[in-house]
């Protein structure tokens, strides 16, 4: 498939900014809520919802890369979180996709989430692309519903659908828990994670993720497929902290607090989700992605951690 014009949503987001750099040589149409500074591409200021018209932005577009989303929020205080997520992640996605199909778009690439598979692989094999969907929170449910409806739309219209499910994405400019942990390690705090060395967690650097997205733009085997993506190098919590210390030139001061202490805290304070992210596993099997696309992650975990540790000037 020879692409001409590519429409990209979510350009101001963490992944979008890196993908914009990666696709600098292509003819791009950008859709977002806030205009970008020093942007040389066509830009359309639009909201993502179930009623907006995107026809003007879709003119002569052959591929849509849809990154924009209402992101996962810890301790969401909305009265109906699922409804809030559906407005953007499900209804907004399908509205854009239907109009894309009507405009003659050949391929629609959707950035989903591993939360569609579930929250943990602590007592099972790693997630695969062929597993039954099993989302457990409103964010994952909204993404799962969007996937199902996109695939149905693809069968109905002939527009090729490509779905990518990443785990935690990190790199320069990352925020939330990953950034907080990196900062604590960099300041030399003696964190109690040295004994959490039997779990395994899949991560993906934003640089590997955008490389895969770029491959999916033109690869003939990507059509109507679901792909899991990771760095293909899973880490225990202890290994993660050790690597964070290494890339920052710091000593690893982690303390060997037994795992059972964390599990006891889980029972006492009912913090199951928090504790599982520390001591549990969440692994992705990306063999289908590698074989189907003849792709391997081009960047190492250490490369991604080093860039994530960079301090803003």
Backbone as CSV, one residue per row, in Angstrom:
resi,resn,N_x,N_y,N_z,CA_x,CA_y,CA_z,C_x,C_y,C_z
1,UNK,0.849,-1.194,0.000,0.000,0.000,0.000,0.882,1.240,0.000
2,UNK,0.708,2.114,-0.992,1.471,3.348,-1.072,0.658,4.468,-0.443
3,UNK,1.184,5.056,0.620,0.444,6.115,1.302,0.775,7.470,0.704
4,UNK,-0.194,8.342,0.745,0.057,9.723,0.333,-0.055,10.618,1.556
5,UNK,-1.264,10.854,2.008,-1.477,11.761,3.134,-1.926,10.969,4.364
6,UNK,-1.319,11.289,5.517,-1.616,10.602,6.770,-2.218,11.592,7.753
7,UNK,-3.371,11.234,8.327,-3.995,12.060,9.360,-3.609,11.500,10.716
8,UNK,-3.177,12.386,11.607,-2.713,11.995,12.929,-3.478,12.763,13.992
9,UNK,-4.111,12.042,14.931,-4.766,12.688,16.071,-3.879,12.543,17.304
10,UNK,-4.154,13.364,18.309,-3.381,13.281,19.545,-1.950,13.749,19.395
11,UNK,-1.727,14.735,18.514,-0.358,15.138,18.181,0.364,15.833,19.328
12,UNK,-0.368,16.394,20.276,0.283,17.097,21.386,0.550,16.183,22.573
13,UNK,0.138,14.914,22.468,0.334,13.968,23.561,1.738,13.392,23.589
14,UNK,2.010,12.574,24.590,3.325,11.978,24.794,3.764,11.146,23.591
15,UNK,2.887,10.272,23.114,3.218,9.443,21.949,3.168,10.276,20.672
16,UNK,2.173,11.146,20.572,2.000,11.946,19.366,3.197,12.805,19.035
17,UNK,3.811,13.406,20.036,4.981,14.262,19.805,6.135,13.473,19.202
18,UNK,6.354,12.258,19.715,7.432,11.431,19.174,7.101,10.895,17.778
19,UNK,5.831,10.552,17.558,5.445,10.051,16.245,5.558,11.151,15.189
20,UNK,5.251,12.360,15.573,5.369,13.491,14.654,6.818,13.637,14.176
21,UNK,7.767,13.453,15.081,9.186,13.491,14.700,9.524,12.338,13.752
22,UNK,8.984,11.172,14.044,9.289,9.972,13.262,8.744,10.064,11.842
23,UNK,7.617,10.752,11.679,6.954,10.835,10.375,7.214,12.169,9.682
24,UNK,8.256,12.850,10.091,8.521,14.190,9.573,8.587,14.293,8.066
25,UNK,8.968,13.204,7.386,9.102,13.245,5.936,7.817,12.982,5.175
26,UNK,6.734,12.631,5.874,5.469,12.326,5.211,4.563,13.558,5.156
27,UNK,3.605,13.521,4.242,2.596,14.574,4.183,1.559,14.289,5.267
28,UNK,1.493,15.157,6.258,0.650,14.910,7.413,-0.464,15.931,7.531
29,UNK,-1.589,15.450,8.066,-2.690,16.310,8.484,-2.861,16.071,9.976
30,UNK,-2.803,17.126,10.758,-2.852,16.999,12.211,-4.194,17.476,12.750
31,UNK,-4.756,16.705,13.664,-6.024,17.055,14.310,-5.803,17.083,15.809
32,UNK,-6.206,18.181,16.452,-6.028,18.275,17.894,-6.815,19.419,18.487
33,UNK,-6.749,19.521,19.793,-7.476,20.586,20.488,-6.695,21.893,20.519
34,UNK,-5.354,21.778,20.501,-4.516,22.974,20.638,-3.506,23.029,19.503
35,UNK,-3.446,24.129,18.746,-2.463,24.247,17.653,-1.035,24.097,18.170
36,UNK,-0.177,23.481,17.359,1.208,23.279,17.738,2.052,24.478,17.336
37,UNK,3.055,24.773,18.141,4.009,25.818,17.803,4.945,25.309,16.712
38,UNK,5.340,26.184,15.800,6.299,25.855,14.740,5.888,24.600,13.971
39,UNK,4.650,24.553,13.583,4.126,23.415,12.843,4.042,23.737,11.353
40,UNK,4.624,22.865,10.530,4.604,23.100,9.081,3.543,22.266,8.365
41,UNK,2.801,21.465,9.112,1.783,20.605,8.527,0.399,21.245,8.642
42,UNK,-0.537,20.759,7.831,-1.921,21.221,7.926,-2.480,20.836,9.294
43,UNK,-3.115,21.787,9.986,-3.634,21.528,11.321,-5.111,21.904,11.388
44,UNK,-5.914,21.000,11.983,-7.345,21.242,12.172,-7.646,21.160,13.666
45,UNK,-8.162,22.254,14.203,-8.489,22.300,15.631,-9.887,21.720,15.823
46,UNK,-9.954,20.511,16.383,-11.218,19.800,16.501,-11.259,18.992,17.788
47,UNK,-12.452,18.784,18.312,-12.659,17.922,19.457,-12.912,16.503,18.987
48,UNK,-12.626,15.546,19.842,-12.924,14.152,19.539,-14.175,13.753,20.302
49,UNK,-15.275,13.572,19.570,-16.537,13.178,20.192,-17.408,12.480,19.156
50,UNK,-18.623,12.199,19.541,-19.509,11.444,18.654,-20.252,12.264,17.631
51,UNK,-20.047,13.585,17.592,-20.839,14.416,16.686,-20.034,15.344,15.782
52,UNK,-18.762,15.561,16.060,-17.963,16.492,15.252,-17.781,15.973,13.824
53,UNK,-17.634,16.901,12.900,-17.375,16.547,11.509,-15.884,16.695,11.216
54,UNK,-15.310,15.659,10.615,-13.882,15.663,10.285,-13.647,15.629,8.769
55,UNK,-14.702,15.859,8.005,-14.625,15.708,6.558,-13.543,16.595,5.942
56,UNK,-13.444,17.833,6.401,-12.446,18.732,5.812,-11.028,18.228,6.059
57,UNK,-10.792,17.633,7.211,-9.452,17.135,7.535,-9.133,15.841,6.794
58,UNK,-10.142,15.097,6.391,-9.942,13.776,5.773,-9.739,13.830,4.259
59,UNK,-9.766,15.001,3.685,-9.622,15.130,2.231,-8.294,14.549,1.754
60,UNK,-8.366,13.590,0.846,-7.192,12.942,0.234,-6.326,12.175,1.236
61,UNK,-6.840,11.858,2.407,-6.099,11.075,3.412,-6.215,9.588,3.090
62,UNK,-5.097,8.872,3.149,-5.131,7.428,2.886,-5.012,6.597,4.164
63,UNK,-4.380,7.165,5.200,-4.207,6.450,6.471,-4.512,7.393,7.626
64,UNK,-5.284,6.910,8.601,-5.530,7.639,9.849,-4.787,6.915,10.969
65,UNK,-4.019,7.665,11.754,-3.388,7.127,12.962,-4.056,7.818,14.141
66,UNK,-4.825,7.068,14.886,-5.673,7.648,15.932,-5.074,7.392,17.312
67,UNK,-4.423,8.423,17.858,-3.803,8.334,19.175,-4.618,9.017,20.262
68,UNK,-5.427,10.012,19.888,-6.144,10.820,20.872,-7.074,9.944,21.712
69,UNK,-7.128,10.234,23.007,-7.974,9.448,23.914,-8.152,10.184,25.220
70,UNK,-9.199,9.791,25.926,-9.295,10.181,27.343,-8.499,9.129,28.096
71,UNK,-7.385,9.553,28.710,-6.442,8.592,29.251,-6.897,8.051,30.589
72,UNK,-6.256,6.931,30.953,-6.545,6.288,32.236,-6.236,7.248,33.378
73,UNK,-7.161,7.360,34.327,-7.016,8.277,35.457,-7.113,7.480,36.755
74,UNK,-6.063,7.570,37.579,-6.108,6.905,38.890,-7.125,7.636,39.787
75,UNK,-7.901,6.858,40.528,-8.879,7.428,41.470,-9.823,8.415,40.777
76,UNK,-10.365,7.994,39.646,-11.293,8.841,38.884,-12.491,9.195,39.759
77,UNK,-12.793,10.494,39.858,-13.888,10.947,40.721,-15.191,11.191,39.955
78,UNK,-15.221,10.875,38.665,-16.439,11.071,37.874,-17.571,10.215,38.435
79,UNK,-18.805,10.729,38.337,-19.949,9.966,38.840,-20.203,8.731,37.987
80,UNK,-19.853,8.802,36.692,-19.999,7.663,35.785,-18.761,7.610,34.892
81,UNK,-17.641,7.072,35.388,-16.395,7.062,34.630,-16.508,6.387,33.266
82,UNK,-17.255,5.276,33.189,-17.367,4.572,31.913,-18.017,5.455,30.856
83,UNK,-19.053,6.177,31.230,-19.717,7.080,30.278,-18.753,8.158,29.798
84,UNK,-17.941,8.687,30.712,-16.975,9.724,30.348,-15.940,9.181,29.370
85,UNK,-15.424,7.981,29.630,-14.445,7.382,28.734,-15.064,7.058,27.374
86,UNK,-16.323,6.604,27.379,-16.968,6.235,26.121,-17.129,7.421,25.176
87,UNK,-17.388,8.601,25.715,-17.603,9.782,24.870,-16.436,9.976,23.917
88,UNK,-15.223,9.870,24.442,-14.030,10.094,23.628,-13.513,8.791,23.022
89,UNK,-13.275,7.790,23.855,-12.561,6.596,23.414,-13.385,5.664,22.546
90,UNK,-14.688,5.655,22.738,-15.540,4.765,21.936,-16.317,5.559,20.892
91,UNK,-17.186,6.477,21.347,-18.032,7.225,20.405,-17.196,8.123,19.497
92,UNK,-16.215,8.814,20.064,-15.362,9.691,19.262,-14.562,8.910,18.246
93,UNK,-14.018,7.772,18.661,-13.242,6.931,17.746,-14.094,6.433,16.592
94,UNK,-15.291,5.945,16.902,-16.158,5.404,15.844,-16.670,6.493,14.923
95,UNK,-16.936,7.663,15.454,-17.365,8.778,14.613,-16.279,9.137,13.599
96,UNK,-15.041,9.239,14.074,-13.921,9.523,13.179,-13.735,8.399,12.161
97,UNK,-13.827,7.153,12.608,-13.602,6.022,11.719,-14.682,5.920,10.636
98,UNK,-15.931,6.145,10.997,-17.004,6.090,9.994,-16.783,7.143,8.917
99,UNK,-16.449,8.344,9.349,-16.209,9.408,8.372,-14.968,9.121,7.539
100,UNK,-13.974,8.479,8.137,-12.779,8.099,7.389,-13.126,7.095,6.298
101,UNK,-13.941,6.106,6.645,-14.347,5.109,5.650,-15.126,5.764,4.510
102,UNK,-16.028,6.671,4.853,-16.818,7.378,3.837,-15.939,8.240,2.924
103,UNK,-14.826,8.741,3.486,-13.917,9.597,2.717,-12.927,8.796,1.880
104,UNK,-12.972,7.474,1.992,-12.093,6.641,1.182,-10.757,6.309,1.816
105,UNK,-10.624,6.509,3.115,-9.390,6.157,3.817,-9.174,4.641,3.715
106,UNK,-7.943,4.243,3.416,-7.632,2.828,3.210,-7.358,2.077,4.508
107,UNK,-6.706,2.756,5.465,-6.295,2.069,6.689,-6.487,2.982,7.895
108,UNK,-6.977,2.401,8.993,-7.228,3.122,10.240,-6.435,2.426,11.332
109,UNK,-5.415,3.111,11.882,-4.563,2.558,12.937,-5.018,3.122,14.284
110,UNK,-5.373,2.243,15.196,-5.942,2.641,16.488,-5.007,2.244,17.616
111,UNK,-4.565,3.230,18.393,-3.749,2.944,19.572,-4.676,2.615,20.737
112,UNK,-4.714,1.358,21.097,-5.582,0.878,22.168,-4.761,0.743,23.449
113,UNK,-4.962,-0.302,24.221,-4.270,-0.483,25.493,-4.269,-1.955,25.874
114,UNK,-3.216,-2.391,26.554,-3.181,-3.770,27.036,-4.253,-4.004,28.091
115,UNK,-4.831,-2.933,28.617,-5.928,-3.078,29.569,-7.136,-3.765,28.943
116,UNK,-7.194,-3.832,27.633,-8.252,-4.595,26.968,-8.100,-6.077,27.305
117,UNK,-6.855,-6.548,27.456,-6.613,-7.944,27.829,-6.896,-8.195,29.305
118,UNK,-6.587,-7.220,30.153,-6.755,-7.395,31.591,-5.714,-6.612,32.353
119,UNK,-5.625,-6.876,33.643,-4.765,-6.087,34.524,-3.522,-6.819,35.001
120,UNK,-3.505,-8.147,34.925,-2.399,-8.876,35.532,-2.203,-10.237,34.875
121,UNK,-0.956,-10.684,34.830,-0.649,-12.057,34.390,0.062,-12.814,35.511
122,UNK,-0.192,-12.418,36.738,0.526,-13.018,37.874,0.304,-14.524,37.979
123,UNK,-0.866,-14.994,37.636,-1.157,-16.429,37.775,-1.510,-17.073,36.442
124,UNK,-0.924,-16.553,35.360,-1.246,-17.088,34.041,-0.097,-16.785,33.076
125,UNK,-0.238,-17.294,31.856,0.760,-17.025,30.833,0.641,-15.577,30.362
126,UNK,1.675,-15.059,29.708,1.605,-13.691,29.180,0.424,-13.505,28.239
127,UNK,-0.087,-12.286,28.189,-1.178,-11.966,27.277,-0.729,-12.141,25.826
128,UNK,-1.667,-12.556,24.984,-1.418,-12.631,23.542,-2.510,-11.857,22.813
129,UNK,-2.268,-11.583,21.534,-3.228,-10.832,20.731,-4.513,-11.614,20.490
130,UNK,-4.443,-12.932,20.597,-5.619,-13.766,20.321,-6.455,-14.070,21.563
131,UNK,-6.035,-13.607,22.728,-6.803,-13.833,23.954,-8.170,-13.152,23.874
132,UNK,-9.125,-13.704,24.600,-10.414,-13.038,24.747,-10.209,-11.725,25.482
133,UNK,-10.938,-10.705,25.080,-10.850,-9.427,25.785,-11.397,-9.590,27.204
134,UNK,-10.719,-8.974,28.158,-11.155,-9.079,29.554,-10.841,-7.793,30.312
135,UNK,-11.348,-6.639,29.843,-11.057,-5.380,30.532,-11.726,-5.336,31.899
136,UNK,-11.040,-4.715,32.852,-11.557,-4.696,34.215,-11.887,-3.307,34.732
137,UNK,-11.520,-2.267,34.006,-11.839,-0.913,34.461,-12.481,-0.125,33.324
138,UNK,-13.092,1.018,33.624,-13.810,1.778,32.590,-12.948,2.175,31.398
139,UNK,-11.699,2.542,31.637,-10.808,2.897,30.533,-10.621,1.710,29.588
140,UNK,-10.280,0.553,30.153,-10.098,-0.641,29.337,-11.368,-1.048,28.613
141,UNK,-12.513,-0.903,29.282,-13.795,-1.235,28.658,-14.080,-0.336,27.455
142,UNK,-13.797,0.961,27.611,-14.061,1.895,26.505,-13.173,1.595,25.310
143,UNK,-11.940,1.195,25.560,-11.021,0.838,24.476,-11.451,-0.479,23.822
144,UNK,-11.883,-1.430,24.642,-12.337,-2.718,24.121,-13.561,-2.551,23.222
145,UNK,-14.506,-1.740,23.677,-15.702,-1.490,22.865,-15.335,-0.819,21.543
146,UNK,-14.391,0.109,21.586,-13.950,0.766,20.351,-13.324,-0.245,19.399
147,UNK,-12.508,-1.141,19.916,-11.881,-2.170,19.073,-12.943,-3.017,18.365
148,UNK,-13.898,-3.511,19.133,-14.939,-4.368,18.570,-15.701,-3.651,17.451
149,UNK,-16.062,-2.410,17.707,-16.839,-1.671,16.725,-16.001,-1.284,15.507
150,UNK,-14.713,-1.017,15.711,-13.830,-0.726,14.584,-13.694,-1.936,13.663
151,UNK,-13.492,-3.100,14.248,-13.339,-4.314,13.431,-14.625,-4.619,12.655
152,UNK,-15.765,-4.374,13.294,-17.043,-4.563,12.599,-17.183,-3.562,11.459
153,UNK,-16.784,-2.323,11.697,-16.838,-1.301,10.655,-15.920,-1.658,9.504
154,UNK,-14.759,-2.208,9.811,-13.839,-2.623,8.764,-14.431,-3.697,7.863
155,UNK,-15.099,-4.676,8.474,-15.741,-5.736,7.679,-16.853,-5.164,6.802
156,UNK,-17.553,-4.192,7.342,-18.688,-3.598,6.619,-18.233,-2.727,5.451
157,UNK,-17.151,-1.986,5.638,-16.758,-0.978,4.643,-15.535,-1.343,3.809
158,UNK,-14.733,-2.305,4.288,-13.501,-2.642,3.583,-12.298,-1.822,4.022
159,UNK,-12.489,-0.843,4.898,-11.347,-0.090,5.424,-10.527,-1.005,6.331
160,UNK,-9.218,-1.024,6.125,-8.348,-1.878,6.915,-8.184,-1.305,8.328
161,UNK,-8.318,-2.177,9.323,-8.194,-1.775,10.725,-6.925,-2.390,11.304
162,UNK,-6.129,-1.575,11.974,-4.928,-2.048,12.679,-5.036,-1.578,14.134
163,UNK,-4.944,-2.520,15.060,-5.065,-2.202,16.483,-3.747,-2.528,17.181
164,UNK,-3.251,-1.586,17.971,-2.002,-1.767,18.711,-2.286,-1.590,20.193
165,UNK,-1.914,-2.592,20.990,-2.136,-2.533,22.439,-0.799,-2.462,23.177
166,UNK,-0.411,-1.273,23.644,0.820,-1.162,24.431,0.566,-1.325,25.922
167,UNK,1.594,-1.719,26.679,1.544,-1.624,28.142,1.983,-0.218,28.539
168,UNK,2.577,-0.041,29.711,3.073,1.261,30.138,4.099,1.778,29.131
169,UNK,3.901,3.020,28.682,4.800,3.649,27.711,5.663,4.664,28.444
170,UNK,6.973,4.628,28.201,7.875,5.538,28.913,8.886,6.128,27.930
171,UNK,9.600,7.137,28.380,10.609,7.812,27.567,10.770,9.233,28.069
172,UNK,11.495,10.041,27.325,11.720,11.419,27.745,10.390,12.166,27.848
173,UNK,10.167,12.793,28.990,8.928,13.526,29.197,7.818,12.707,29.816
174,UNK,8.083,11.438,30.145,7.059,10.599,30.761,6.657,11.199,32.107
175,UNK,5.408,10.972,32.492,4.901,11.514,33.749,4.382,10.380,34.626
176,UNK,3.563,10.729,35.592,2.883,9.780,36.476,3.868,8.935,37.281
177,UNK,3.479,7.668,37.558,4.227,6.847,38.506,5.658,6.562,38.066
178,UNK,5.863,6.351,36.763,7.203,6.045,36.267,8.145,7.213,36.563
179,UNK,7.695,8.423,36.266,8.517,9.614,36.507,8.781,9.803,37.993
180,UNK,7.775,9.556,38.816,7.935,9.707,40.269,8.977,8.736,40.809
181,UNK,8.905,7.483,40.341,9.864,6.474,40.796,11.272,6.828,40.331
182,UNK,11.403,7.263,39.081,12.708,7.668,38.553,13.303,8.797,39.400
183,UNK,12.464,9.736,39.787,12.926,10.877,40.578,13.375,10.432,41.969
184,UNK,12.625,9.545,42.612,12.999,9.051,43.936,14.325,8.305,43.894
185,UNK,14.502,7.479,42.862,15.763,6.745,42.714,16.914,7.717,42.496
186,UNK,16.673,8.735,41.669,17.702,9.727,41.379,18.113,10.529,42.602
187,UNK,17.197,10.696,43.552,17.505,11.449,44.773,18.142,10.581,45.856
188,UNK,18.264,9.283,45.560,18.953,8.399,46.498,18.116,7.880,47.635
189,UNK,16.788,7.887,47.483,15.943,7.345,48.541,16.089,5.820,48.605
190,UNK,16.236,5.240,49.792,16.353,3.783,49.935,14.982,3.117,49.830
191,UNK,14.583,2.763,48.646,13.253,2.193,48.399,13.223,0.704,48.760
192,UNK,12.079,0.201,49.214,12.008,-1.172,49.740,11.680,-2.232,48.684
193,UNK,12.397,-2.227,47.545,11.976,-3.060,46.424,12.989,-4.132,46.019
194,UNK,14.104,-4.280,46.712,15.150,-5.202,46.252,14.682,-6.657,46.195
195,UNK,13.765,-7.037,47.076,13.313,-8.435,47.108,12.177,-8.730,46.127
196,UNK,11.674,-7.698,45.452,10.611,-7.936,44.466,11.293,-8.270,43.144
197,UNK,11.820,-9.495,43.078,12.656,-9.898,41.950,12.150,-11.124,41.194
198,UNK,10.938,-11.555,41.549,10.382,-12.725,40.866,9.236,-12.371,39.915
199,UNK,8.755,-11.139,39.989,7.690,-10.731,39.071,8.294,-10.280,37.751
200,UNK,7.482,-10.133,36.722,7.936,-9.650,35.425,6.896,-8.697,34.847
201,UNK,7.367,-7.556,34.358,6.465,-6.578,33.763,7.003,-6.159,32.400
202,UNK,6.098,-6.150,31.422,6.436,-5.658,30.091,6.228,-4.152,30.034
203,UNK,7.168,-3.465,29.450,7.072,-2.027,29.210,7.385,-1.793,27.742
204,UNK,7.081,-0.594,27.261,7.509,-0.241,25.899,7.964,1.208,25.895
205,UNK,9.164,1.439,25.366,9.617,2.817,25.225,8.823,3.464,24.098
206,UNK,8.595,4.740,24.210,7.843,5.458,23.185,8.550,5.371,21.838
207,UNK,9.867,5.173,21.856,10.647,5.096,20.621,10.385,3.778,19.888
208,UNK,10.244,2.689,20.642,9.864,1.419,20.018,8.417,1.456,19.545
209,UNK,7.549,2.086,20.324,6.141,2.154,19.950,5.945,2.925,18.650
210,UNK,6.556,4.089,18.519,6.349,4.865,17.296,7.003,4.189,16.102
211,UNK,8.068,3.420,16.340,8.667,2.660,15.243,7.679,1.627,14.710
212,UNK,6.984,0.942,15.624,5.989,-0.044,15.200,4.825,0.627,14.475
213,UNK,4.371,1.757,14.979,3.266,2.472,14.317,3.664,2.837,12.896
214,UNK,4.878,3.306,12.719,5.340,3.669,11.373,5.340,2.454,10.445
215,UNK,5.779,1.302,10.962,5.769,0.074,10.157,4.344,-0.276,9.725
216,UNK,3.383,-0.064,10.630,1.989,-0.430,10.352,1.325,0.468,9.312
217,UNK,1.908,1.588,8.993,1.319,2.476,7.992,1.251,1.798,6.632
218,UNK,2.306,1.101,6.250,2.400,0.543,4.898,2.478,-0.971,4.823
219,UNK,2.767,-1.646,5.912,3.017,-3.086,5.837,1.744,-3.828,5.422
220,UNK,1.811,-4.623,4.355,0.596,-5.314,3.883,0.034,-6.308,4.888
221,UNK,0.892,-6.888,5.737,0.419,-7.890,6.692,-0.249,-7.289,7.926
222,UNK,-0.220,-5.960,8.043,-0.808,-5.323,9.230,-2.325,-5.224,9.150
223,UNK,-2.876,-5.351,7.957,-4.310,-5.131,7.755,-5.153,-6.066,8.622
224,UNK,-6.095,-5.467,9.351,-7.096,-6.190,10.145,-6.463,-7.107,11.197
225,UNK,-5.417,-6.595,11.841,-4.697,-7.348,12.851,-4.692,-6.597,14.178
226,UNK,-4.550,-7.365,15.252,-4.320,-6.810,16.584,-2.892,-7.142,16.974
227,UNK,-2.125,-6.124,17.395,-0.734,-6.315,17.755,-0.477,-5.879,19.201
228,UNK,0.201,-6.735,19.959,0.731,-6.337,21.251,2.157,-5.849,21.026
229,UNK,2.593,-4.897,21.836,3.925,-4.324,21.644,4.601,-4.141,22.997
230,UNK,5.894,-4.417,23.042,6.704,-4.173,24.233,8.147,-4.027,23.781
231,UNK,9.037,-3.799,24.758,10.475,-3.757,24.459,11.040,-5.163,24.271
232,UNK,10.212,-6.178,24.533,10.626,-7.583,24.443,11.744,-7.892,25.442
233,UNK,11.715,-7.196,26.560,12.699,-7.398,27.633,11.998,-7.054,28.945
234,UNK,11.368,-8.048,29.534,10.568,-7.808,30.733,11.461,-7.677,31.971
235,UNK,11.007,-6.870,32.924,11.799,-6.556,34.113,11.003,-6.826,35.383
236,UNK,11.693,-7.279,36.415,11.088,-7.311,37.742,11.134,-5.902,38.314
237,UNK,10.393,-5.673,39.385,10.437,-4.356,40.027,11.852,-4.036,40.502
238,UNK,12.539,-5.023,41.056,13.911,-4.811,41.516,14.839,-4.450,40.356
239,UNK,14.685,-5.124,39.215,15.511,-4.827,38.045,15.216,-3.427,37.499
240,UNK,13.950,-3.042,37.557,13.556,-1.727,37.071,14.230,-0.628,37.896
241,UNK,14.191,-0.779,39.217,14.805,0.214,40.091,16.319,0.237,39.903
242,UNK,16.930,-0.932,39.744,18.375,-1.002,39.536,18.778,-0.292,38.247
243,UNK,17.987,-0.463,37.197,18.295,0.186,35.924,18.090,1.694,36.021
244,UNK,17.065,2.109,36.749,16.854,3.545,36.961,18.055,4.174,37.664
245,UNK,18.607,3.450,38.636,19.798,3.950,39.328,20.990,4.001,38.383
246,UNK,21.155,2.971,37.588,22.302,2.897,36.667,22.316,4.045,35.673
247,UNK,21.168,4.314,35.025,21.157,5.346,33.983,21.313,6.748,34.560
248,UNK,21.105,6.881,35.877,21.284,8.182,36.521,22.619,8.289,37.253
249,UNK,23.447,7.230,37.130,24.744,7.248,37.783,24.656,7.221,39.291
250,UNK,23.640,6.564,39.827,23.421,6.510,41.268,23.619,5.086,41.784
251,UNK,23.913,4.973,43.069,23.979,3.659,43.705,22.560,3.124,43.887
252,UNK,22.430,1.813,43.740,21.127,1.191,43.965,20.967,0.919,45.457
253,UNK,20.164,1.742,46.115,20.004,1.657,47.564,18.737,0.916,47.988
254,UNK,18.171,0.118,47.099,16.950,-0.614,47.441,17.168,-1.521,48.643
255,UNK,16.154,-1.598,49.489,16.211,-2.429,50.692,15.466,-3.746,50.453
256,UNK,15.933,-4.847,51.064,15.318,-6.164,50.836,14.109,-6.433,51.736
257,UNK,13.075,-5.653,51.592,11.842,-5.895,52.351,11.108,-7.090,51.720
258,UNK,10.764,-8.099,52.503,10.120,-9.300,51.944,8.791,-8.976,51.238
259,UNK,8.508,-9.749,50.192,7.292,-9.527,49.410,6.042,-9.716,50.274
260,UNK,6.121,-10.617,51.251,4.927,-10.866,52.074,4.496,-9.611,52.838
261,UNK,5.424,-8.710,53.093,5.074,-7.459,53.779,4.142,-6.608,52.916
262,UNK,4.418,-6.596,51.609,3.561,-5.842,50.695,2.180,-6.485,50.602
263,UNK,2.165,-7.816,50.593,0.879,-8.514,50.499,0.062,-8.336,51.775
264,UNK,0.750,-8.239,52.906,0.052,-7.973,54.162,-0.548,-6.567,54.140
265,UNK,0.211,-5.605,53.621,-0.300,-4.232,53.501,-1.521,-4.191,52.594
266,UNK,-1.508,-5.027,51.558,-2.650,-5.133,50.645,-3.906,-5.518,51.435
267,UNK,-3.782,-6.537,52.293,-4.941,-7.013,53.060,-5.387,-5.990,54.104
268,UNK,-4.415,-5.331,54.726,-4.747,-4.390,55.800,-5.371,-3.098,55.271
269,UNK,-4.842,-2.604,54.173,-5.264,-1.285,53.680,-6.089,-1.353,52.398
270,UNK,-6.367,-2.581,51.922,-7.196,-2.791,50.732,-6.668,-1.981,49.548
271,UNK,-5.372,-2.146,49.290,-4.714,-1.476,48.167,-4.244,-2.519,47.150
272,UNK,-5.160,-3.395,46.755,-4.802,-4.514,45.892,-4.170,-4.057,44.576
273,UNK,-4.771,-3.042,43.927,-4.259,-2.593,42.630,-2.861,-2.007,42.758
274,UNK,-2.637,-1.223,43.796,-1.323,-0.600,44.013,-0.269,-1.664,44.277
275,UNK,-0.577,-2.604,45.158,0.379,-3.647,45.506,0.665,-4.549,44.315
276,UNK,-0.359,-4.878,43.529,-0.127,-5.757,42.384,0.786,-5.114,41.358
277,UNK,0.710,-3.786,41.219,1.622,-3.121,40.286,3.071,-3.203,40.763
278,UNK,3.264,-3.366,42.060,4.610,-3.489,42.602,5.124,-4.920,42.581
279,UNK,4.304,-5.868,43.017,4.791,-7.239,43.203,4.254,-8.218,42.161
280,UNK,3.227,-7.814,41.418,2.626,-8.711,40.439,3.292,-8.622,39.076
281,UNK,2.810,-9.443,38.161,3.345,-9.487,36.797,2.313,-9.016,35.787
282,UNK,2.799,-8.429,34.723,1.973,-8.095,33.575,2.867,-8.219,32.346
283,UNK,2.769,-9.378,31.700,3.650,-9.689,30.572,2.868,-9.807,29.267
284,UNK,3.503,-9.370,28.185,2.924,-9.448,26.853,3.778,-10.366,25.988
285,UNK,3.129,-11.242,25.266,3.800,-12.089,24.272,3.664,-11.390,22.924
286,UNK,4.782,-10.898,22.363,4.715,-10.124,21.118,5.202,-10.927,19.908
287,UNK,5.220,-12.261,20.027,5.688,-13.082,18.900,4.842,-12.865,17.649
288,UNK,3.529,-12.726,17.818,2.659,-12.486,16.661,3.052,-11.199,15.948
289,UNK,3.348,-10.162,16.710,3.751,-8.882,16.134,5.059,-9.029,15.374
290,UNK,6.031,-9.683,15.993,7.356,-9.814,15.373,7.300,-10.644,14.088
291,UNK,6.558,-11.756,14.134,6.509,-12.640,12.964,5.678,-12.045,11.830
292,UNK,4.539,-11.446,12.170,3.641,-10.922,11.140,4.274,-9.752,10.395
293,UNK,4.984,-8.905,11.132,5.529,-7.677,10.546,7.034,-7.747,10.308
294,UNK,7.651,-8.897,10.634,9.111,-9.022,10.532,9.764,-7.844,11.260
295,UNK,9.333,-7.640,12.485,9.748,-6.468,13.271,10.317,-6.897,14.605
296,UNK,11.378,-6.226,15.029,11.883,-6.375,16.391,12.067,-4.975,16.957
297,UNK,11.890,-4.800,18.264,12.084,-3.473,18.853,13.507,-2.984,18.592
298,UNK,13.678,-1.838,17.931,15.030,-1.380,17.570,15.819,-0.764,18.718
299,UNK,15.140,-0.400,19.805,15.818,0.294,20.904,15.787,-0.539,22.183
300,UNK,16.890,-0.511,22.923,16.993,-1.286,24.159,16.224,-0.616,25.288
301,UNK,15.963,-1.401,26.331,15.326,-0.861,27.529,16.208,0.216,28.157
302,UNK,17.521,-0.028,28.197,18.441,0.948,28.791,18.399,2.275,28.032
303,UNK,18.268,2.201,26.702,18.153,3.423,25.888,16.927,4.224,26.334
304,UNK,15.792,3.550,26.477,14.564,4.235,26.874,14.629,4.790,28.286
305,UNK,15.217,4.036,29.215,15.353,4.495,30.595,16.270,5.723,30.668
306,UNK,17.357,5.696,29.908,18.292,6.832,29.921,17.622,8.099,29.457
307,UNK,16.796,8.008,28.409,16.104,9.194,27.917,15.006,9.630,28.883
308,UNK,14.369,8.665,29.523,13.340,8.994,30.516,13.939,9.718,31.726
309,UNK,15.215,9.473,31.992,15.877,10.108,33.129,16.366,11.513,32.836
310,UNK,16.319,11.927,31.563,16.816,13.244,31.203,16.014,14.328,31.905
311,UNK,16.711,15.304,32.432,16.046,16.409,33.131,15.800,17.560,32.158
312,UNK,14.621,18.155,32.295,14.290,19.304,31.473,15.184,20.491,31.823
313,UNK,15.606,21.225,30.802,16.420,22.434,31.033,15.574,23.553,31.603
